[in-house]
Amino acid sequence: MLTSLKQKLVELELYLLKSDVRLSSAELELLIHDDFHEFGASGTSFGKQEVLEYLPKEKCPNFCATSFELIMLSEDLAQLRYRATMKKQDEFTVRYSLRSSLWKLNEDIGEWQMIFHQGTYCERF
């Protein structure tokens, strides 16, 4: 079961990194928990409402995510840790980061939603 949950959460994480998903407030509404909070790699901090307002207007960077690890914190809360590279469309620099997302099973809708995310810039890997 843990293997299938890891696969599901990795798929959801990768889905959230796709440009067409990030442009869709409706998709983001379904994937992001109402109590969502993020500490961005840039040092910014924001919640779900800011994500719904900002992401659909953003030029989506190109992401590549690898080395996923799943840690179960409780029956309905899982942490997904991974490495990611990001290249903004108007930049030449590739940025490297360590990332962590908390996924919570929303009993009301029977789906996993991201409730927390943090990205921290790191050295090239």
Disulfide bonds with the S-S distance in Angstrom:
none
